[in-house]
Amino acid sequence: MDLIDANDFSTKNLGKHDSSVMLNLAVKCVLKRAGLKMEGTVFENSRLVLCHDNEVDIIGKTIQDVEIQYVRLKDEAGKVGLILDTSKTKYMLANGKLPQSGSVTIAKEKFEIVKEVVFLGSLVTWDNSCNIEIERCIKIGKHIFKDHEKMLKSEQDILKKWRIYDEQIRSRVLEGCETWTVLASREAMLVKFEDDMLRAIFNGAKQPDICRPIMCVVNARQVRWAVQVAGMWNNEPAKRVVIEASFPVVNNRRRTGKPKTRWFEAINGREKGQDLRDAWELAVKQLKSGNPRVTKTEGKHFGIMS
């Protein structure tokens, strides 16, 4: 949902560059006064609020938890002249079951139930699947290629062509790939995307020796992220999420039925060079052990990847 100023439309007027800053400050104050929890994870908190600029996401384990936070936020926002933009507010039920359809009533207001939402540029789905997000990023990459197509065709320097692709197109496609669970089908889509791009960009010409295949880049980023997470304290949100999602046995928690491929399993099943394999095995050992930090000896190895 978005918080907007009900009385002042200065954010649309030229010359008032500080208006958005003041709005963001007001939103932060509203959240604090409402007593909403903005730190930690939903594992230890039944209620949690994520906020970036004036975009607010309310998370709760039950619809009652969501309603309590919504009412507090709405009441506190009204005291300082802010209103919740209900036209942009959606409700998503993420509980591993098929989502409901239609709408839900919260605090006497109806909100559309959706299967996916975009937060901070990333697509979040009701079943926590990365498949649609990967497809979406590939489409974005194709649009960026079209924007740069004339420049790429007119450019004769092969190295410059590669840099344009690597820095402008591929980097956007792989934004946030550290946390993706890349299944074999989506891995094939990423490889095909890169093959099509390079064929169109280089038109059969020899590519620079510095070219690294797209899945090698994904592998390296995901292993590096695993190493960084393994070096965190156990109460850090990122580490708790990784352990809960990838190693449920550590917490004696496992859902019934056939388990979905987890982030850890997707990375573990891919081929890696010796350097990545050593770092990955060390990170997995640390995450499975549940130790709060890495040892000094292990820390030296982690430092190489950071």
Phi and psi restraints in degrees (value plus and minus 20) as a CYANA .aco file:
   2 ASP   PHI    -133.6   -93.6
   2 ASP   PSI     122.4   162.4
   3 LEU   PHI    -120.9   -80.9
   3 LEU   PSI     107.3   147.3
   4 ILE   PHI    -148.1  -108.1
   4 ILE   PSI     137.4   177.4
   5 ASP   PHI     -98.2   -58.2
   5 ASP   PSI     102.3   142.3
   6 ALA   PHI     -97.1   -57.1
   6 ALA   PSI     -40.5    -0.5
   7 ASN   PHI    -132.9   -92.9
   7 ASN   PSI     -45.0    -5.0
   8 ASP   PHI    -142.4  -102.4
   8 ASP   PSI     103.8   143.8
   9 PHE   PHI    -125.8   -85.8
   9 PHE   PSI      13.1    53.1
  10 SER   PHI     -85.8   -45.8
  10 SER   PSI     -41.1    -1.1
  11 THR   PHI     -85.4   -45.4
  11 THR   PSI     -35.6     4.4
  12 LYS   PHI    -119.7   -79.7
  12 LYS   PSI     -23.8    16.2
  13 ASN   PHI    -115.7   -75.7
  13 ASN   PSI     122.0   162.0
  14 LEU   PHI     -92.1   -52.1
  14 LEU   PSI     127.8   167.8
  15 GLY   PHI      74.1   114.1
  15 GLY   PSI     -32.9     7.1
  16 LYS   PHI    -127.8   -87.8
  16 LYS   PSI      54.0    94.0
  17 HIS   PHI     -92.9   -52.9
  17 HIS   PSI     -38.7     1.3
  18 ASP   PHI    -110.4   -70.4
  18 ASP   PSI     -21.0    19.0
  19 SER   PHI     -83.3   -43.3
  19 SER   PSI     -62.1   -22.1
  20 SER   PHI     -87.1   -47.1
  20 SER   PSI     -54.4   -14.4
  21 VAL   PHI     -84.9   -44.9
  21 VAL   PSI     -63.5   -23.5
  22 MET   PHI     -85.6   -45.6
  22 MET   PSI     -57.5   -17.5
  23 LEU   PHI     -84.3   -44.3
  23 LEU   PSI     -63.3   -23.3
  24 ASN   PHI     -82.6   -42.6
  24 ASN   PSI     -59.6   -19.6
  25 LEU   PHI     -84.2   -44.2
  25 LEU   PSI     -60.9   -20.9
  26 ALA   PHI     -84.2   -44.2
  26 ALA   PSI     -59.2   -19.2
  27 VAL   PHI     -82.8   -42.8
  27 VAL   PSI     -63.6   -23.6
  28 LYS   PHI     -81.3   -41.3
  28 LYS   PSI     -61.8   -21.8
  29 CYS   PHI     -85.1   -45.1
  29 CYS   PSI     -59.9   -19.9
  30 VAL   PHI     -82.0   -42.0
  30 VAL   PSI     -65.1   -25.1
  31 LEU   PHI     -82.6   -42.6
  31 LEU   PSI     -59.1   -19.1
  32 LYS   PHI     -88.6   -48.6
  32 LYS   PSI     -64.3   -24.3
  33 ARG   PHI     -86.8   -46.8
  33 ARG   PSI     -49.9    -9.9
  34 ALA   PHI     -95.6   -55.6
  34 ALA   PSI     -28.9    11.1
  35 GLY   PHI      49.7    89.7
  35 GLY   PSI      12.4    52.4
  36 LEU   PHI    -107.3   -67.3
  36 LEU   PSI     121.1   161.1
  37 LYS   PHI     -98.5   -58.5
  37 LYS   PSI     103.3   143.3
  38 MET   PHI    -140.8  -100.8
  38 MET   PSI     -11.3    28.7
  39 GLU   PHI    -147.9  -107.9
  39 GLU   PSI     135.7   175.7
  40 GLY   PHI      73.2   113.2
  40 GLY   PSI    -178.9  -138.9
  41 THR   PHI    -153.0  -113.0
  41 THR   PSI     151.6   191.6
  42 VAL   PHI     -94.7   -54.7
  42 VAL   PSI     -25.8    14.2
  43 PHE   PHI     -88.2   -48.2
  43 PHE   PSI     -58.9   -18.9
  44 GLU   PHI    -126.8   -86.8
  44 GLU   PSI     -30.7     9.3
  45 ASN   PHI    -141.5  -101.5
  45 ASN   PSI     107.7   147.7
  46 SER   PHI     -96.0   -56.0
  46 SER   PSI     -34.5     5.5
  47 ARG   PHI    -152.7  -112.7
  47 ARG   PSI     117.6   157.6
  48 LEU   PHI    -173.1  -133.1
  48 LEU   PSI     123.7   163.7
  49 VAL   PHI    -144.2  -104.2
  49 VAL   PSI     110.5   150.5
  50 LEU   PHI    -129.3   -89.3
  50 LEU   PSI     116.3   156.3
  51 CYS   PHI    -160.7  -120.7
  51 CYS   PSI     113.9   153.9
  52 HIS   PHI    -160.6  -120.6
  52 HIS   PSI      99.6   139.6
  53 ASP   PHI      36.3    76.3
  53 ASP   PSI    -145.0  -105.0
  54 ASN   PHI    -122.8   -82.8
  54 ASN   PSI      -7.4    32.6
  55 GLU   PHI    -113.8   -73.8
  55 GLU   PSI     104.3   144.3
  56 VAL   PHI    -143.7  -103.7
  56 VAL   PSI     112.6   152.6
  57 ASP   PHI    -136.8   -96.8
  57 ASP   PSI     104.1   144.1
  58 ILE   PHI    -120.4   -80.4
  58 ILE   PSI     106.4   146.4
  59 ILE   PHI    -140.1  -100.1
  59 ILE   PSI     113.6   153.6
  60 GLY   PHI    -167.2  -127.2
  60 GLY   PSI     131.1   171.1
  61 LYS   PHI     -93.2   -53.2
  61 LYS   PSI     -44.3    -4.3
  62 THR   PHI    -153.5  -113.5
  62 THR   PSI     144.8   184.8
  63 ILE   PHI     -86.2   -46.2
  63 ILE   PSI     -47.6    -7.6
  64 GLN   PHI     -86.5   -46.5
  64 GLN   PSI     -58.8   -18.8
  65 ASP   PHI     -83.2   -43.2
  65 ASP   PSI     -60.0   -20.0
  66 VAL   PHI     -85.5   -45.5
  66 VAL   PSI     -63.7   -23.7
  67 GLU   PHI     -83.9   -43.9
  67 GLU   PSI     -61.7   -21.7
  68 ILE   PHI     -79.2   -39.2
  68 ILE   PSI     -65.0   -25.0
  69 GLN   PHI     -88.8   -48.8
  69 GLN   PSI     -58.8   -18.8
  70 TYR   PHI     -82.4   -42.4
  70 TYR   PSI     -65.0   -25.0
  71 VAL   PHI     -83.3   -43.3
  71 VAL   PSI     -64.4   -24.4
  72 ARG   PHI     -80.7   -40.7
  72 ARG   PSI     -65.1   -25.1
  73 LEU   PHI     -85.0   -45.0
  73 LEU   PSI     -64.2   -24.2
  74 LYS   PHI     -83.0   -43.0
  74 LYS   PSI     -65.1   -25.1
  75 ASP   PHI     -84.8   -44.8
  75 ASP   PSI     -64.4   -24.4
  76 GLU   PHI     -90.0   -50.0
  76 GLU   PSI     -55.8   -15.8
  77 ALA   PHI     -85.2   -45.2
  77 ALA   PSI     -59.3   -19.3
  78 GLY   PHI     -82.4   -42.4
  78 GLY   PSI     -48.1    -8.1
  79 LYS   PHI     -87.8   -47.8
  79 LYS   PSI     -44.4    -4.4
  80 VAL   PHI    -132.2   -92.2
  80 VAL   PSI      -4.0    36.0
  81 GLY   PHI      62.5   102.5
  81 GLY   PSI      -0.6    39.4
  82 LEU   PHI    -126.4   -86.4
  82 LEU   PSI     128.1   168.1
  83 ILE   PHI    -147.5  -107.5
  83 ILE   PSI     135.8   175.8
  84 LEU   PHI    -107.0   -67.0
  84 LEU   PSI     107.2   147.2
  85 ASP   PHI     -98.2   -58.2
  85 ASP   PSI      69.5   109.5
  86 THR   PHI     -87.5   -47.5
  86 THR   PSI     -40.3    -0.3
  87 SER   PHI     -87.8   -47.8
  87 SER   PSI     -43.9    -3.9
  88 LYS   PHI    -124.1   -84.1
  88 LYS   PSI     -16.2    23.8
  89 THR   PHI    -112.1   -72.1
  89 THR   PSI     107.1   147.1
  90 LYS   PHI    -143.5  -103.5
  90 LYS   PSI     142.3   182.3
  91 TYR   PHI    -143.1  -103.1
  91 TYR   PSI     109.2   149.2
  92 MET   PHI    -146.2  -106.2
  92 MET   PSI     109.7   149.7
  93 LEU   PHI    -120.3   -80.3
  93 LEU   PSI      93.6   133.6
  94 ALA   PHI    -136.8   -96.8
  94 ALA   PSI      68.8   108.8
  95 ASN   PHI    -153.3  -113.3
  95 ASN   PSI      -2.3    37.7
  96 GLY   PHI      60.9   100.9
  96 GLY   PSI     -21.0    19.0
  97 LYS   PHI    -132.5   -92.5
  97 LYS   PSI     148.0   188.0
  98 LEU   PHI     -80.6   -40.6
  98 LEU   PSI     112.5   152.5
  99 PRO   PHI     -90.5   -50.5
  99 PRO   PSI     133.5   173.5
 100 GLN   PHI     -93.0   -53.0
 100 GLN   PSI     148.7   188.7
 101 SER   PHI    -141.7  -101.7
 101 SER   PSI     148.0   188.0
 102 GLY   PHI      70.3   110.3
 102 GLY   PSI    -147.6  -107.6
 103 SER   PHI    -159.6  -119.6
 103 SER   PSI     147.3   187.3
 104 VAL   PHI    -150.6  -110.6
 104 VAL   PSI     124.4   164.4
 105 THR   PHI    -121.9   -81.9
 105 THR   PSI     102.9   142.9
 106 ILE   PHI    -149.8  -109.8
 106 ILE   PSI     101.7   141.7
 107 ALA   PHI      33.4    73.4
 107 ALA   PSI      24.3    64.3
 108 LYS   PHI      47.6    87.6
 108 LYS   PSI      -4.9    35.1
 109 GLU   PHI    -141.6  -101.6
 109 GLU   PSI     121.7   161.7
 110 LYS   PHI    -115.7   -75.7
 110 LYS   PSI     117.1   157.1
 111 PHE   PHI    -150.1  -110.1
 111 PHE   PSI     120.4   160.4
 112 GLU   PHI     -89.1   -49.1
 112 GLU   PSI     116.9   156.9
 113 ILE   PHI    -109.2   -69.2
 113 ILE   PSI     106.3   146.3
 114 VAL   PHI    -141.3  -101.3
 114 VAL   PSI     142.9   182.9
 115 LYS   PHI    -116.6   -76.6
 115 LYS   PSI     -30.5     9.5
 116 GLU   PHI    -175.7  -135.7
 116 GLU   PSI     129.7   169.7
 117 VAL   PHI    -158.2  -118.2
 117 VAL   PSI     134.5   174.5
 118 VAL   PHI    -125.8   -85.8
 118 VAL   PSI     104.2   144.2
 119 PHE   PHI    -151.1  -111.1
 119 PHE   PSI     103.2   143.2
 120 LEU   PHI      34.1    74.1
 120 LEU   PSI      19.3    59.3
 121 GLY   PHI      63.5   103.5
 121 GLY   PSI     -23.1    16.9
 122 SER   PHI    -132.4   -92.4
 122 SER   PSI     125.3   165.3
 123 LEU   PHI    -109.5   -69.5
 123 LEU   PSI     106.3   146.3
 124 VAL   PHI    -133.0   -93.0
 124 VAL   PSI     107.0   147.0
 125 THR   PHI    -128.4   -88.4
 125 THR   PSI     142.5   182.5
 126 TRP   PHI     -83.8   -43.8
 126 TRP   PSI     -48.7    -8.7
 127 ASP   PHI    -122.6   -82.6
 127 ASP   PSI      -7.9    32.1
 128 ASN   PHI      37.9    77.9
 128 ASN   PSI      18.9    58.9
 129 SER   PHI    -117.4   -77.4
 129 SER   PSI     122.2   162.2
 130 CYS   PHI    -114.1   -74.1
 130 CYS   PSI     -23.6    16.4
 131 ASN   PHI     -79.3   -39.3
 131 ASN   PSI     -68.9   -28.9
 132 ILE   PHI     -87.6   -47.6
 132 ILE   PSI     -57.1   -17.1
 133 GLU   PHI     -83.2   -43.2
 133 GLU   PSI     -61.1   -21.1
 134 ILE   PHI     -85.0   -45.0
 134 ILE   PSI     -64.4   -24.4
 135 GLU   PHI     -80.1   -40.1
 135 GLU   PSI     -61.2   -21.2
 136 ARG   PHI     -83.8   -43.8
 136 ARG   PSI     -62.2   -22.2
 137 CYS   PHI     -86.6   -46.6
 137 CYS   PSI     -56.1   -16.1
 138 ILE   PHI     -84.7   -44.7
 138 ILE   PSI     -61.3   -21.3
 139 LYS   PHI     -82.7   -42.7
 139 LYS   PSI     -60.8   -20.8
 140 ILE   PHI     -81.2   -41.2
 140 ILE   PSI     -62.4   -22.4
 141 GLY   PHI     -80.6   -40.6
 141 GLY   PSI     -58.8   -18.8
 142 LYS   PHI     -87.1   -47.1
 142 LYS   PSI     -57.4   -17.4
 143 HIS   PHI     -86.1   -46.1
 143 HIS   PSI     -60.9   -20.9
 144 ILE   PHI     -84.8   -44.8
 144 ILE   PSI     -57.9   -17.9
 145 PHE   PHI     -80.3   -40.3
 145 PHE   PSI     -62.7   -22.7
 146 LYS   PHI     -81.7   -41.7
 146 LYS   PSI     -57.3   -17.3
 147 ASP   PHI     -86.4   -46.4
 147 ASP   PSI     -49.6    -9.6
 148 HIS   PHI    -124.2   -84.2
 148 HIS   PSI     -15.6    24.4
 149 GLU   PHI     -80.3   -40.3
 149 GLU   PSI     -65.6   -25.6
 150 LYS   PHI     -82.0   -42.0
 150 LYS   PSI     -63.7   -23.7
 151 MET   PHI     -84.4   -44.4
 151 MET   PSI     -59.9   -19.9
 152 LEU   PHI     -87.4   -47.4
 152 LEU   PSI     -57.4   -17.4
 153 LYS   PHI     -93.2   -53.2
 153 LYS   PSI     -52.8   -12.8
 154 SER   PHI    -100.7   -60.7
 154 SER   PSI     -43.1    -3.1
 155 GLU   PHI     -95.2   -55.2
 155 GLU   PSI     108.8   148.8
 156 GLN   PHI    -116.6   -76.6
 156 GLN   PSI     -44.4    -4.4
 157 ASP   PHI     -93.3   -53.3
 157 ASP   PSI      96.1   136.1
 158 ILE   PHI     -83.2   -43.2
 158 ILE   PSI     -59.2   -19.2
 159 LEU   PHI     -84.5   -44.5
 159 LEU   PSI     -59.0   -19.0
 160 LYS   PHI     -86.7   -46.7
 160 LYS   PSI     -59.1   -19.1
 161 LYS   PHI     -77.1   -37.1
 161 LYS   PSI     -65.8   -25.8
 162 TRP   PHI     -83.0   -43.0
 162 TRP   PSI     -61.8   -21.8
 163 ARG   PHI     -84.1   -44.1
 163 ARG   PSI     -58.5   -18.5
 164 ILE   PHI     -82.9   -42.9
 164 ILE   PSI     -65.2   -25.2
 165 TYR   PHI     -84.3   -44.3
 165 TYR   PSI     -67.5   -27.5
 166 ASP   PHI     -87.2   -47.2
 166 ASP   PSI     -62.1   -22.1
 167 GLU   PHI    -109.0   -69.0
 167 GLU   PSI     -51.3   -11.3
 168 GLN   PHI    -120.5   -80.5
 168 GLN   PSI     -54.1   -14.1
 169 ILE   PHI    -123.1   -83.1
 169 ILE   PSI     -80.0   -40.0
 170 ARG   PHI     -85.7   -45.7
 170 ARG   PSI     -56.7   -16.7
 171 SER   PHI     -82.1   -42.1
 171 SER   PSI     -54.4   -14.4
 172 ARG   PHI     -93.2   -53.2
 172 ARG   PSI     -58.6   -18.6
 173 VAL   PHI     -82.1   -42.1
 173 VAL   PSI     -58.5   -18.5
 174 LEU   PHI    -113.8   -73.8
 174 LEU   PSI      -7.2    32.8
 175 GLU   PHI     -84.2   -44.2
 175 GLU   PSI      98.7   138.7
 176 GLY   PHI      63.4   103.4
 176 GLY   PSI      -8.9    31.1
 177 CYS   PHI     -87.8   -47.8
 177 CYS   PSI     -34.4     5.6
 178 GLU   PHI     -76.2   -36.2
 178 GLU   PSI     -52.3   -12.3
 179 THR   PHI    -122.9   -82.9
 179 THR   PSI     -15.6    24.4
 180 TRP   PHI     -90.8   -50.8
 180 TRP   PSI     122.2   162.2
 181 THR   PHI    -117.9   -77.9
 181 THR   PSI      78.7   118.7
 182 VAL   PHI    -110.8   -70.8
 182 VAL   PSI      85.2   125.2
 183 LEU   PHI     -96.7   -56.7
 183 LEU   PSI     146.5   186.5
 184 ALA   PHI     -78.2   -38.2
 184 ALA   PSI     -58.1   -18.1
 185 SER   PHI     -85.4   -45.4
 185 SER   PSI     -60.0   -20.0
 186 ARG   PHI     -97.2   -57.2
 186 ARG   PSI     -49.4    -9.4
 187 GLU   PHI     -82.3   -42.3
 187 GLU   PSI     -62.2   -22.2
 188 ALA   PHI     -83.5   -43.5
 188 ALA   PSI     -57.1   -17.1
 189 MET   PHI     -85.5   -45.5
 189 MET   PSI     -62.0   -22.0
 190 LEU   PHI     -84.8   -44.8
 190 LEU   PSI     -62.6   -22.6
 191 VAL   PHI     -84.3   -44.3
 191 VAL   PSI     -63.4   -23.4
 192 LYS   PHI     -84.1   -44.1
 192 LYS   PSI     -60.6   -20.6
 193 PHE   PHI     -77.6   -37.6
 193 PHE   PSI     -68.0   -28.0
 194 GLU   PHI     -86.4   -46.4
 194 GLU   PSI     -60.2   -20.2
 195 ASP   PHI     -79.9   -39.9
 195 ASP   PSI     -64.3   -24.3
 196 ASP   PHI     -84.2   -44.2
 196 ASP   PSI     -62.1   -22.1
 197 MET   PHI     -83.5   -43.5
 197 MET   PSI     -68.4   -28.4
 198 LEU   PHI     -87.0   -47.0
 198 LEU   PSI     -54.8   -14.8
 199 ARG   PHI     -85.3   -45.3
 199 ARG   PSI     -60.7   -20.7
 200 ALA   PHI     -92.9   -52.9
 200 ALA   PSI     -56.6   -16.6
 201 ILE   PHI     -95.2   -55.2
 201 ILE   PSI     -66.6   -26.6
 202 PHE   PHI    -116.2   -76.2
 202 PHE   PSI     -32.1     7.9
 203 ASN   PHI      31.2    71.2
 203 ASN   PSI      23.5    63.5
 204 GLY   PHI      68.4   108.4
 204 GLY   PSI     -28.3    11.7
 205 ALA   PHI     -91.9   -51.9
 205 ALA   PSI     137.1   177.1
 206 LYS   PHI     -86.4   -46.4
 206 LYS   PSI     114.7   154.7
 207 GLN   PHI    -105.9   -65.9
 207 GLN   PSI     135.3   175.3
 208 PRO   PHI     -79.9   -39.9
 208 PRO   PSI     130.8   170.8
 209 ASP   PHI     -86.8   -46.8
 209 ASP   PSI     -38.1     1.9
 210 ILE   PHI     -99.7   -59.7
 210 ILE   PSI     -25.5    14.5
 211 CYS   PHI     -83.3   -43.3
 211 CYS   PSI     106.2   146.2
 212 ARG   PHI    -131.0   -91.0
 212 ARG   PSI     110.9   150.9
 213 PRO   PHI     -75.7   -35.7
 213 PRO   PSI     131.1   171.1
 214 ILE   PHI     -80.8   -40.8
 214 ILE   PSI     -58.0   -18.0
 215 MET   PHI     -93.2   -53.2
 215 MET   PSI     -44.4    -4.4
 216 CYS   PHI     -86.4   -46.4
 216 CYS   PSI     -58.2   -18.2
 217 VAL   PHI     -86.8   -46.8
 217 VAL   PSI     -64.7   -24.7
 218 VAL   PHI     -80.0   -40.0
 218 VAL   PSI     -65.7   -25.7
 219 ASN   PHI     -76.8   -36.8
 219 ASN   PSI     -69.9   -29.9
 220 ALA   PHI     -82.4   -42.4
 220 ALA   PSI     -62.1   -22.1
 221 ARG   PHI     -87.2   -47.2
 221 ARG   PSI     -59.3   -19.3
 222 GLN   PHI     -91.6   -51.6
 222 GLN   PSI     -58.1   -18.1
 223 VAL   PHI     -86.7   -46.7
 223 VAL   PSI     -61.4   -21.4
 224 ARG   PHI     -81.4   -41.4
 224 ARG   PSI     -60.6   -20.6
 225 TRP   PHI     -85.7   -45.7
 225 TRP   PSI     -61.2   -21.2
 226 ALA   PHI     -80.5   -40.5
 226 ALA   PSI     -60.0   -20.0
 227 VAL   PHI     -84.5   -44.5
 227 VAL   PSI     -63.3   -23.3
 228 GLN   PHI     -84.8   -44.8
 228 GLN   PSI     -61.2   -21.2
 229 VAL   PHI     -85.8   -45.8
 229 VAL   PSI     -60.7   -20.7
 230 ALA   PHI     -82.0   -42.0
 230 ALA   PSI     -47.9    -7.9
 231 GLY   PHI    -104.7   -64.7
 231 GLY   PSI     -20.1    19.9
 232 MET   PHI    -103.8   -63.8
 232 MET   PSI     143.2   183.2
 233 TRP   PHI     -87.9   -47.9
 233 TRP   PSI     132.8   172.8
 234 ASN   PHI     -83.9   -43.9
 234 ASN   PSI     -43.4    -3.4
 235 ASN   PHI    -107.6   -67.6
 235 ASN   PSI     -19.6    20.4
 236 GLU   PHI     -89.0   -49.0
 236 GLU   PSI     114.4   154.4
 237 PRO   PHI     -73.4   -33.4
 237 PRO   PSI     -64.8   -24.8
 238 ALA   PHI     -81.0   -41.0
 238 ALA   PSI     -61.1   -21.1
 239 LYS   PHI     -89.7   -49.7
 239 LYS   PSI     -58.8   -18.8
 240 ARG   PHI     -83.3   -43.3
 240 ARG   PSI     -60.8   -20.8
 241 VAL   PHI     -84.5   -44.5
 241 VAL   PSI     -65.3   -25.3
 242 VAL   PHI     -82.0   -42.0
 242 VAL   PSI     -65.2   -25.2
 243 ILE   PHI     -86.1   -46.1
 243 ILE   PSI     -64.0   -24.0
 244 GLU   PHI     -83.6   -43.6
 244 GLU   PSI     -61.2   -21.2
 245 ALA   PHI    -101.2   -61.2
 245 ALA   PSI     -53.7   -13.7
 246 SER   PHI    -122.0   -82.0
 246 SER   PSI     -48.9    -8.9
 247 PHE   PHI    -149.6  -109.6
 247 PHE   PSI      45.5    85.5
 248 PRO   PHI     -81.8   -41.8
 248 PRO   PSI     -44.0    -4.0
 249 VAL   PHI     -84.9   -44.9
 249 VAL   PSI     -51.3   -11.3
 250 VAL   PHI     -79.5   -39.5
 250 VAL   PSI     -54.5   -14.5
 251 ASN   PHI    -123.9   -83.9
 251 ASN   PSI      -7.9    32.1
 252 ASN   PHI      35.3    75.3
 252 ASN   PSI      16.9    56.9
 253 ARG   PHI    -148.1  -108.1
 253 ARG   PSI     104.2   144.2
 254 ARG   PHI    -169.6  -129.6
 254 ARG   PSI     108.7   148.7
 255 ARG   PHI     -92.2   -52.2
 255 ARG   PSI     132.9   172.9
 256 THR   PHI     -95.2   -55.2
 256 THR   PSI     140.1   180.1
 257 GLY   PHI      68.7   108.7
 257 GLY   PSI     158.6   198.6
 258 LYS   PHI     -89.4   -49.4
 258 LYS   PSI     101.4   141.4
 259 PRO   PHI     -94.0   -54.0
 259 PRO   PSI     127.2   167.2
 260 LYS   PHI     -97.3   -57.3
 260 LYS   PSI     137.5   177.5
 261 THR   PHI     -82.7   -42.7
 261 THR   PSI     106.6   146.6
 262 ARG   PHI    -114.1   -74.1
 262 ARG   PSI     143.6   183.6
 263 TRP   PHI     -73.7   -33.7
 263 TRP   PSI     -66.8   -26.8
 264 PHE   PHI     -80.3   -40.3
 264 PHE   PSI     -64.4   -24.4
 265 GLU   PHI     -87.1   -47.1
 265 GLU   PSI     -57.4   -17.4
 266 ALA   PHI     -83.7   -43.7
 266 ALA   PSI     -62.1   -22.1
 267 ILE   PHI     -92.5   -52.5
 267 ILE   PSI     -61.4   -21.4
 268 ASN   PHI     -82.3   -42.3
 268 ASN   PSI     -48.8    -8.8
 269 GLY   PHI    -103.6   -63.6
 269 GLY   PSI     -25.8    14.2
 270 ARG   PHI    -112.4   -72.4
 270 ARG   PSI     132.2   172.2
 271 GLU   PHI     -92.8   -52.8
 271 GLU   PSI     124.6   164.6
 272 LYS   PHI    -159.5  -119.5
 272 LYS   PSI     133.5   173.5
 273 GLY   PHI     -89.4   -49.4
 273 GLY   PSI     148.7   188.7
 274 GLN   PHI     -80.2   -40.2
 274 GLN   PSI     -61.4   -21.4
 275 ASP   PHI     -84.4   -44.4
 275 ASP   PSI     -64.4   -24.4
 276 LEU   PHI     -88.7   -48.7
 276 LEU   PSI     -57.6   -17.6
 277 ARG   PHI     -83.8   -43.8
 277 ARG   PSI     -62.5   -22.5
 278 ASP   PHI     -83.3   -43.3
 278 ASP   PSI     -64.7   -24.7
 279 ALA   PHI     -85.2   -45.2
 279 ALA   PSI     -60.8   -20.8
 280 TRP   PHI     -84.0   -44.0
 280 TRP   PSI     -66.7   -26.7
 281 GLU   PHI     -81.7   -41.7
 281 GLU   PSI     -57.5   -17.5
 282 LEU   PHI     -87.3   -47.3
 282 LEU   PSI     -61.1   -21.1
 283 ALA   PHI     -85.7   -45.7
 283 ALA   PSI     -63.0   -23.0
 284 VAL   PHI     -82.8   -42.8
 284 VAL   PSI     -63.0   -23.0
 285 LYS   PHI     -79.0   -39.0
 285 LYS   PSI     -62.6   -22.6
 286 GLN   PHI     -87.7   -47.7
 286 GLN   PSI     -62.9   -22.9
 287 LEU   PHI     -86.9   -46.9
 287 LEU   PSI     -60.0   -20.0
 288 LYS   PHI     -89.4   -49.4
 288 LYS   PSI     -52.9   -12.9
 289 SER   PHI     -89.7   -49.7
 289 SER   PSI     -49.1    -9.1
 290 GLY   PHI      57.9    97.9
 290 GLY   PSI      -9.7    30.3
 291 ASN   PHI     -86.6   -46.6
 291 ASN   PSI     125.4   165.4
 292 PRO   PHI     -88.6   -48.6
 292 PRO   PSI     -48.7    -8.7
 293 ARG   PHI    -167.4  -127.4
 293 ARG   PSI     147.6   187.6
 294 VAL   PHI    -100.0   -60.0
 294 VAL   PSI     138.3   178.3
 295 THR   PHI     -99.1   -59.1
 295 THR   PSI     149.8   189.8
 296 LYS   PHI     -82.4   -42.4
 296 LYS   PSI     -60.6   -20.6
 297 THR   PHI     -84.2   -44.2
 297 THR   PSI     -65.4   -25.4
 298 GLU   PHI     -87.8   -47.8
 298 GLU   PSI     -53.8   -13.8
 299 GLY   PHI     -79.8   -39.8
 299 GLY   PSI     -52.8   -12.8
 300 LYS   PHI     -83.7   -43.7
 300 LYS   PSI     -60.7   -20.7
 301 HIS   PHI     -89.0   -49.0
 301 HIS   PSI     -60.3   -20.3
 302 PHE   PHI     -81.4   -41.4
 302 PHE   PSI     -55.5   -15.5
 303 GLY   PHI     -82.8   -42.8
 303 GLY   PSI     -48.6    -8.6
 304 ILE   PHI     -84.4   -44.4
 304 ILE   PSI     -55.2   -15.2
 305 MET   PHI    -109.3   -69.3
 305 MET   PSI     -32.9     7.1
